[in-house]
Amino acid sequence: MARAGVVIFMGNPPTRKNLFIDQLVPDQRYYLEFEGAALISTVYVNGQEVGEHNGGFSIFRFDVTDYLQAGNNQLTVQVDHKSRQTQYFQCWEG
């Protein structure tokens, strides 16, 4: 469903992206930042769970330094769109 340039997808298949890192810089931290994902998001790097975020439209990030490797890395995000009694969608009309 799309409205006003916004696509709303219902379901929860994972999204996977490959990320190639030529070389990791020692003593540098690496983060993945998301502009929001409704409702419950679980992030994986190279098959290992990095963390879970509960919320919808808020920015969140994870420190993925300990999960990355030089070369190919697989990023996976699983978003559970099922409604929860403790969560709600915020809607704006404009």
C-alpha positions as CSV (number, residue, x, y, z in Angstrom):
1,M,0.0,0.0,0.0
2,A,1.4,3.4,-0.9
3,R,0.1,6.9,0.0
4,A,1.8,10.3,-0.4
5,G,5.1,8.6,-1.3
6,V,5.1,6.4,1.7
7,V,5.2,2.6,1.3
8,I,3.7,0.6,4.1
9,F,4.6,-3.1,4.0
10,M,2.9,-5.6,6.3
11,G,4.7,-8.9,6.9
12,N,8.0,-9.8,8.3
13,P,10.5,-11.2,5.8
14,P,14.1,-10.3,6.6
15,T,16.0,-7.8,4.5
16,R,19.6,-8.7,3.7
17,K,22.4,-6.6,2.3
18,N,26.0,-7.4,1.7
19,L,28.6,-5.0,2.9
20,F,32.2,-5.2,1.8
21,I,34.8,-3.7,4.1
22,D,38.3,-3.5,2.7
23,Q,40.0,-3.1,6.0
24,L,38.8,-2.4,9.5
25,V,40.6,0.5,11.2
26,P,42.0,-0.5,14.7
27,D,40.4,1.3,17.7
28,Q,37.6,2.7,15.5
29,R,33.9,1.9,16.4
30,Y,31.4,1.0,13.6
31,Y,27.7,1.7,13.9
32,L,24.5,0.9,12.0
33,E,21.9,3.6,12.3
34,F,18.3,3.4,11.3
35,E,15.8,6.2,10.8
36,G,13.0,4.1,12.2
37,A,11.3,0.7,11.6
38,A,7.9,-0.2,13.0
39,L,7.5,-2.1,15.3
40,I,10.1,-4.6,16.6
41,S,13.4,-4.8,14.7
42,T,16.1,-7.4,15.2
43,V,19.5,-6.7,13.6
44,Y,22.0,-9.4,12.7
45,V,25.6,-9.1,11.3
46,N,27.1,-12.2,9.8
47,G,24.4,-14.4,11.4
48,Q,24.9,-13.1,14.9
49,E,22.2,-11.1,16.7
50,V,23.4,-7.5,17.4
51,G,20.3,-6.3,19.1
52,E,16.6,-5.6,19.1
53,H,14.8,-2.2,19.0
54,N,11.1,-1.8,20.1
55,G,9.5,1.3,18.7
56,G,8.4,2.7,15.4
57,F,9.5,6.0,14.2
58,S,12.5,6.8,16.4
59,I,16.1,6.7,15.2
60,F,18.1,3.9,16.7
61,R,21.6,2.5,16.2
62,F,23.8,-0.4,17.2
63,D,27.5,-0.7,17.7
64,V,28.5,-3.5,15.3
65,T,32.3,-3.3,15.7
66,D,32.6,-6.7,17.3
67,Y,30.5,-8.4,14.6
68,L,32.3,-7.0,11.5
69,Q,35.2,-8.6,9.6
70,A,37.4,-7.4,6.8
71,G,35.9,-8.6,3.5
72,N,32.2,-9.6,3.0
73,N,29.7,-9.0,5.7
74,Q,26.0,-9.9,5.6
75,L,23.6,-7.4,7.3
76,T,20.1,-8.8,8.1
77,V,17.2,-6.8,9.5
78,Q,14.0,-8.6,10.7
79,V,11.1,-6.3,11.3
80,D,8.0,-7.6,13.1
81,H,5.0,-5.5,11.9
82,K,2.4,-7.2,14.1
83,S,0.6,-4.8,16.3
84,R,1.2,-4.9,20.0
85,Q,-1.1,-3.7,22.7
86,T,1.6,-1.5,24.2
87,Q,2.6,0.1,20.9
88,Y,0.7,2.3,18.4
89,F,1.2,4.0,15.1
90,Q,1.6,7.7,15.0
91,C,-0.1,9.3,12.0
92,W,0.3,12.7,10.5
93,E,-2.0,14.3,7.9
94,G,-0.6,17.2,6.1
